Amino acid sequence: MNKYTQRFIKNLVKQGDAIDISNSLSREAIPEGYYRVGYSKGVNGINGLILKGISGKLYVVTKSNTAINIF
């Protein structure tokens, strides 16, 4: 897994390259198998994730909330 900045992860969503799943409360937000590609680390721990689906779509978690622990 690679380390990225949180700014980079948020820019993926702004550019339309990734789908933001930060407010999801279950794994059903991603309708396919996935694996972790990268993360963002801050003072209080991990605050962002980049996930890649089997089809190649990117999904991101841009907040340090419950979604970090679910995915």
A tleap script that builds the chain and sets N, CA, C and O, in Angstrom:
source leaprc.protein.ff14SB
mol = sequence {
  NMET ASN LYS TYR THR GLN ARG PHE ILE LYS
  ASN LEU VAL LYS GLN GLY ASP ALA ILE ASP
  ILE SER ASN SER LEU SER ARG GLU ALA ILE
  PRO GLU GLY TYR TYR ARG VAL GLY TYR SER
  LYS GLY VAL ASN GLY ILE ASN GLY LEU ILE
  LEU LYS GLY ILE SER GLY LYS LEU TYR VAL
  VAL THR LYS SER ASN THR ALA ILE ASN ILE
  CPHE
}
set mol.1.N position { 0.839 -1.172 0.000 }
set mol.1.CA position { 0.000 0.000 0.000 }
set mol.1.C position { 0.885 1.235 0.000 }
set mol.1.O position { 1.883 1.305 0.717 }
set mol.2.N position { 0.500 2.208 -0.817 }
set mol.2.CA position { 1.260 3.433 -0.925 }
set mol.2.C position { 0.669 4.522 -0.045 }
set mol.2.O position { -0.519 4.499 0.276 }
set mol.3.N position { 1.509 5.479 0.344 }
set mol.3.CA position { 1.072 6.594 1.160 }
set mol.3.C position { 0.844 7.809 0.270 }
set mol.3.O position { 1.686 8.144 -0.564 }
set mol.4.N position { -0.311 8.474 0.454 }
set mol.4.CA position { -0.672 9.650 -0.328 }
set mol.4.C position { -1.067 10.767 0.619 }
set mol.4.O position { -1.304 10.528 1.803 }
set mol.5.N position { -1.140 11.988 0.104 }
set mol.5.CA position { -1.635 13.098 0.909 }
set mol.5.C position { -3.152 13.131 0.829 }
set mol.5.O position { -3.746 12.630 -0.126 }
set mol.6.N position { -3.767 13.719 1.832 }
set mol.6.CA position { -5.222 13.812 1.824 }
set mol.6.C position { -5.686 14.734 0.692 }
set mol.6.O position { -6.768 14.536 0.139 }
set mol.7.N position { -4.896 15.712 0.355 }
set mol.7.CA position { -5.221 16.606 -0.760 }
set mol.7.C position { -5.313 15.818 -2.064 }
set mol.7.O position { -6.216 16.051 -2.868 }
set mol.8.N position { -4.388 14.891 -2.277 }
set mol.8.CA position { -4.403 14.065 -3.482 }
set mol.8.C position { -5.670 13.217 -3.539 }
set mol.8.O position { -6.296 13.095 -4.591 }
set mol.9.N position { -6.042 12.635 -2.408 }
set mol.9.CA position { -7.235 11.783 -2.360 }
set mol.9.C position { -8.493 12.603 -2.655 }
set mol.9.O position { -9.365 12.148 -3.396 }
set mol.10.N position { -8.596 13.799 -2.088 }
set mol.10.CA position { -9.762 14.649 -2.343 }
set mol.10.C position { -9.804 15.117 -3.798 }
set mol.10.O position { -10.882 15.275 -4.371 }
set mol.11.N position { -8.633 15.336 -4.392 }
set mol.11.CA position { -8.593 15.750 -5.794 }
set mol.11.C position { -9.066 14.642 -6.729 }
set mol.11.O position { -9.598 14.933 -7.800 }
set mol.12.N position { -8.885 13.384 -6.350 }
set mol.12.CA position { -9.401 12.272 -7.156 }
set mol.12.C position { -10.915 12.374 -7.301 }
set mol.12.O position { -11.466 12.105 -8.368 }
set mol.13.N position { -11.579 12.766 -6.216 }
set mol.13.CA position { -13.035 12.911 -6.244 }
set mol.13.C position { -13.432 14.138 -7.068 }
set mol.13.O position { -14.360 14.070 -7.874 }
set mol.14.N position { -12.732 15.261 -6.867 }
set mol.14.CA position { -13.050 16.488 -7.608 }
set mol.14.C position { -12.902 16.297 -9.113 }
set mol.14.O position { -13.701 16.823 -9.888 }
set mol.15.N position { -11.892 15.552 -9.525 }
set mol.15.CA position { -11.649 15.330 -10.946 }
set mol.15.C position { -12.585 14.278 -11.539 }
set mol.15.O position { -12.656 14.130 -12.759 }
set mol.16.N position { -13.296 13.555 -10.690 }
set mol.16.CA position { -14.219 12.534 -11.171 }
set mol.16.C position { -13.565 11.183 -11.399 }
set mol.16.O position { -14.164 10.303 -12.016 }
set mol.17.N position { -12.340 11.006 -10.908 }
set mol.17.CA position { -11.638 9.742 -11.094 }
set mol.17.C position { -12.014 8.695 -10.049 }
set mol.17.O position { -11.729 7.511 -10.225 }
set mol.18.N position { -12.655 9.128 -8.958 }
set mol.18.CA position { -12.997 8.197 -7.877 }
set mol.18.C position { -14.371 8.543 -7.312 }
set mol.18.O position { -14.869 9.655 -7.486 }
set mol.19.N position { -14.967 7.577 -6.638 }
set mol.19.CA position { -16.269 7.741 -5.994 }
set mol.19.C position { -16.040 7.851 -4.489 }
set mol.19.O position { -15.370 7.005 -3.896 }
set mol.20.N position { -16.597 8.892 -3.875 }
set mol.20.CA position { -16.426 9.115 -2.435 }
set mol.20.C position { -17.433 8.260 -1.664 }
set mol.20.O position { -18.642 8.391 -1.854 }
set mol.21.N position { -16.931 7.395 -0.805 }
set mol.21.CA position { -17.797 6.529 0.008 }
set mol.21.C position { -17.618 6.827 1.490 }
set mol.21.O position { -17.829 5.952 2.330 }
set mol.22.N position { -17.230 8.054 1.815 }
set mol.22.CA position { -16.945 8.439 3.195 }
set mol.22.C position { -18.146 8.324 4.120 }
set mol.22.O position { -17.985 8.023 5.303 }
set mol.23.N position { -19.339 8.557 3.606 }
set mol.23.CA position { -20.537 8.546 4.442 }
set mol.23.C position { -21.251 7.196 4.453 }
set mol.23.O position { -22.368 7.092 4.960 }
set mol.24.N position { -20.623 6.175 3.906 }
set mol.24.CA position { -21.230 4.846 3.856 }
set mol.24.C position { -21.074 4.146 5.197 }
set mol.24.O position { -20.043 4.269 5.860 }
set mol.25.N position { -22.093 3.423 5.583 }
set mol.25.CA position { -22.062 2.710 6.855 }
set mol.25.C position { -22.021 1.201 6.682 }
set mol.25.O position { -22.112 0.463 7.663 }
set mol.26.N position { -21.885 0.729 5.432 }
set mol.26.CA position { -21.789 -0.710 5.209 }
set mol.26.C position { -20.936 -0.979 3.982 }
set mol.26.O position { -20.696 -0.085 3.170 }
set mol.27.N position { -20.489 -2.201 3.857 }
set mol.27.CA position { -19.659 -2.593 2.717 }
set mol.27.C position { -20.444 -2.660 1.414 }
set mol.27.O position { -19.853 -2.814 0.346 }
set mol.28.N position { -21.746 -2.548 1.486 }
set mol.28.CA position { -22.590 -2.604 0.296 }
set mol.28.C position { -22.443 -1.368 -0.582 }
set mol.28.O position { -23.007 -1.326 -1.675 }
set mol.29.N position { -21.700 -0.361 -0.133 }
set mol.29.CA position { -21.462 0.842 -0.934 }
set mol.29.C position { -20.601 0.518 -2.152 }
set mol.29.O position { -20.656 1.218 -3.163 }
set mol.30.N position { -19.809 -0.543 -2.049 }
set mol.30.CA position { -18.995 -0.985 -3.174 }
set mol.30.C position { -19.588 -2.304 -3.664 }
set mol.30.O position { -19.500 -3.315 -2.967 }
set mol.31.N position { -20.191 -2.306 -4.852 }
set mol.31.CA position { -20.908 -3.493 -5.327 }
set mol.31.C position { -20.019 -4.586 -5.915 }
set mol.31.O position { -20.520 -5.470 -6.610 }
set mol.32.N position { -18.732 -4.548 -5.659 }
set mol.32.CA position { -17.805 -5.536 -6.217 }
set mol.32.C position { -16.678 -5.781 -5.220 }
set mol.32.O position { -16.561 -5.078 -4.217 }
set mol.33.N position { -15.863 -6.771 -5.501 }
set mol.33.CA position { -14.703 -7.007 -4.668 }
set mol.33.C position { -13.711 -5.862 -4.821 }
set mol.33.O position { -13.664 -5.218 -5.869 }
set mol.34.N position { -12.936 -5.610 -3.808 }
set mol.34.CA position { -12.001 -4.497 -3.840 }
set mol.34.C position { -10.771 -4.812 -2.998 }
set mol.34.O position { -10.764 -5.755 -2.207 }
set mol.35.N position { -9.739 -4.008 -3.182 }
set mol.35.CA position { -8.545 -4.108 -2.347 }
set mol.35.C position { -8.006 -2.704 -2.115 }
set mol.35.O position { -8.290 -1.782 -2.880 }
set mol.36.N position { -7.224 -2.554 -1.053 }
set mol.36.CA position { -6.673 -1.253 -0.698 }
set mol.36.C position { -5.462 -0.927 -1.566 }
set mol.36.O position { -4.568 -1.754 -1.752 }
set mol.37.N position { -5.455 0.278 -2.083 }
set mol.37.CA position { -4.357 0.740 -2.922 }
set mol.37.C position { -3.453 1.683 -2.141 }
set mol.37.O position { -2.230 1.610 -2.259 }
set mol.38.N position { -4.048 2.569 -1.342 }
set mol.38.CA position { -3.248 3.544 -0.616 }
set mol.38.C position { -3.998 4.128 0.561 }
set mol.38.O position { -5.175 3.843 0.782 }
set mol.39.N position { -3.283 4.957 1.312 }
set mol.39.CA position { -3.854 5.577 2.503 }
set mol.39.C position { -3.238 6.947 2.708 }
set mol.39.O position { -2.222 7.284 2.099 }
set mol.40.N position { -3.861 7.729 3.568 }
set mol.40.CA position { -3.347 9.018 3.979 }
set mol.40.C position { -3.256 9.002 5.496 }
set mol.40.O position { -4.190 8.579 6.176 }
set mol.41.N position { -2.138 9.461 6.018 }
set mol.41.CA position { -1.923 9.408 7.459 }
set mol.41.C position { -1.722 10.815 7.996 }
set mol.41.O position { -0.961 11.603 7.434 }
set mol.42.N position { -2.410 11.124 9.087 }
set mol.42.CA position { -2.291 12.422 9.738 }
set mol.42.C position { -1.782 12.267 11.152 }
set mol.42.O position { -1.277 11.208 11.527 }
set mol.43.N position { -1.911 13.308 11.929 }
set mol.43.CA position { -1.436 13.314 13.311 }
set mol.43.C position { -2.195 12.291 14.161 }
set mol.43.O position { -1.608 11.641 15.026 }
set mol.44.N position { -3.487 12.154 13.915 }
set mol.44.CA position { -4.319 11.263 14.719 }
set mol.44.C position { -4.552 9.898 14.083 }
set mol.44.O position { -5.481 9.193 14.476 }
set mol.45.N position { -3.747 9.516 13.127 }
set mol.45.CA position { -3.885 8.207 12.491 }
set mol.45.C position { -4.299 8.318 11.033 }
set mol.45.O position { -4.106 9.354 10.396 }
set mol.46.N position { -4.868 7.244 10.517 }
set mol.46.CA position { -5.266 7.208 9.105 }
set mol.46.C position { -6.493 8.094 8.891 }
set mol.46.O position { -7.482 7.975 9.615 }
set mol.47.N position { -6.429 8.979 7.897 }
set mol.47.CA position { -7.555 9.869 7.624 }
set mol.47.C position { -8.024 9.801 6.174 }
set mol.47.O position { -8.799 10.654 5.739 }
set mol.48.N position { -7.573 8.810 5.427 }
set mol.48.CA position { -8.033 8.631 4.062 }
set mol.48.C position { -7.632 7.277 3.507 }
set mol.48.O position { -6.599 6.728 3.889 }
set mol.49.N position { -8.440 6.738 2.611 }
set mol.49.CA position { -8.163 5.447 1.975 }
set mol.49.C position { -8.476 5.523 0.487 }
set mol.49.O position { -9.407 6.212 0.070 }
set mol.50.N position { -7.696 4.817 -0.295 }
set mol.50.CA position { -8.001 4.624 -1.717 }
set mol.50.C position { -8.203 3.130 -1.925 }
set mol.50.O position { -7.327 2.327 -1.601 }
set mol.51.N position { -9.360 2.762 -2.465 }
set mol.51.CA position { -9.697 1.373 -2.727 }
set mol.51.C position { -9.913 1.201 -4.228 }
set mol.51.O position { -10.406 2.110 -4.895 }
set mol.52.N position { -9.551 0.051 -4.751 }
set mol.52.CA position { -9.733 -0.223 -6.179 }
set mol.52.C position { -10.587 -1.464 -6.331 }
set mol.52.O position { -10.284 -2.516 -5.768 }
set mol.53.N position { -11.661 -1.331 -7.100 }
set mol.53.CA position { -12.538 -2.454 -7.363 }
set mol.53.C position { -11.951 -3.375 -8.421 }
set mol.53.O position { -11.003 -3.009 -9.117 }
set mol.54.N position { -12.509 -4.556 -8.537 }
set mol.54.CA position { -12.034 -5.530 -9.516 }
set mol.54.C position { -12.177 -4.984 -10.940 }
set mol.54.O position { -11.362 -5.295 -11.808 }
set mol.55.N position { -13.206 -4.176 -11.180 }
set mol.55.CA position { -13.419 -3.606 -12.512 }
set mol.55.C position { -12.458 -2.462 -12.828 }
set mol.55.O position { -12.374 -2.025 -13.976 }
set mol.56.N position { -11.734 -1.974 -11.822 }
set mol.56.CA position { -10.790 -0.883 -12.034 }
set mol.56.C position { -11.271 0.455 -11.495 }
set mol.56.O position { -10.513 1.424 -11.497 }
set mol.57.N position { -12.519 0.529 -11.032 }
set mol.57.CA position { -13.036 1.778 -10.465 }
set mol.57.C position { -12.332 2.081 -9.144 }
set mol.57.O position { -11.981 1.175 -8.388 }
set mol.58.N position { -12.134 3.370 -8.883 }
set mol.58.CA position { -11.526 3.797 -7.630 }
set mol.58.C position { -12.598 4.297 -6.678 }
set mol.58.O position { -13.527 4.997 -7.082 }
set mol.59.N position { -12.464 3.938 -5.430 }
set mol.59.CA position { -13.343 4.395 -4.357 }
set mol.59.C position { -12.458 4.989 -3.280 }
set mol.59.O position { -11.396 4.445 -2.978 }
set mol.60.N position { -12.888 6.110 -2.692 }
set mol.60.CA position { -12.060 6.754 -1.672 }
set mol.60.C position { -12.873 7.078 -0.427 }
set mol.60.O position { -14.075 7.337 -0.492 }
set mol.61.N position { -12.186 7.056 0.698 }
set mol.61.CA position { -12.714 7.542 1.971 }
set mol.61.C position { -11.874 8.765 2.297 }
set mol.61.O position { -10.659 8.655 2.463 }
set mol.62.N position { -12.512 9.938 2.392 }
set mol.62.CA position { -11.771 11.182 2.566 }
set mol.62.C position { -11.815 11.731 3.981 }
set mol.62.O position { -11.279 12.808 4.245 }
set mol.63.N position { -12.444 11.008 4.889 }
set mol.63.CA position { -12.560 11.480 6.272 }
set mol.63.C position { -12.104 10.397 7.231 }
set mol.63.O position { -12.125 9.209 6.910 }
set mol.64.N position { -11.699 10.822 8.391 }
set mol.64.CA position { -11.327 9.868 9.431 }
set mol.64.C position { -12.569 9.567 10.264 }
set mol.64.O position { -12.750 10.112 11.353 }
set mol.65.N position { -13.418 8.694 9.735 }
set mol.65.CA position { -14.663 8.360 10.425 }
set mol.65.C position { -14.857 6.844 10.436 }
set mol.65.O position { -13.906 6.096 10.211 }
set mol.66.N position { -16.055 6.401 10.690 }
set mol.66.CA position { -16.351 4.981 10.792 }
set mol.66.C position { -16.042 4.214 9.516 }
set mol.66.O position { -15.704 3.031 9.571 }
set mol.67.N position { -16.154 4.875 8.364 }
set mol.67.CA position { -15.911 4.209 7.082 }
set mol.67.C position { -14.469 3.688 6.988 }
set mol.67.O position { -14.227 2.684 6.318 }
set mol.68.N position { -13.530 4.336 7.633 }
set mol.68.CA position { -12.144 3.874 7.636 }
set mol.68.C position { -12.073 2.464 8.227 }
set mol.68.O position { -11.351 1.612 7.710 }
set mol.69.N position { -12.811 2.220 9.293 }
set mol.69.CA position { -12.799 0.919 9.962 }
set mol.69.C position { -13.598 -0.134 9.206 }
set mol.69.O position { -13.281 -1.321 9.283 }
set mol.70.N position { -14.634 0.285 8.475 }
set mol.70.CA position { -15.466 -0.664 7.744 }
set mol.70.C position { -14.706 -1.236 6.557 }
set mol.70.O position { -14.758 -2.438 6.296 }
set mol.71.N position { -13.999 -0.370 5.838 }
set mol.71.CA position { -13.316 -0.803 4.629 }
set mol.71.C position { -11.867 -1.096 4.945 }
set mol.71.O position { -11.107 -1.479 4.056 }
savepdb mol mol.pdb
quit
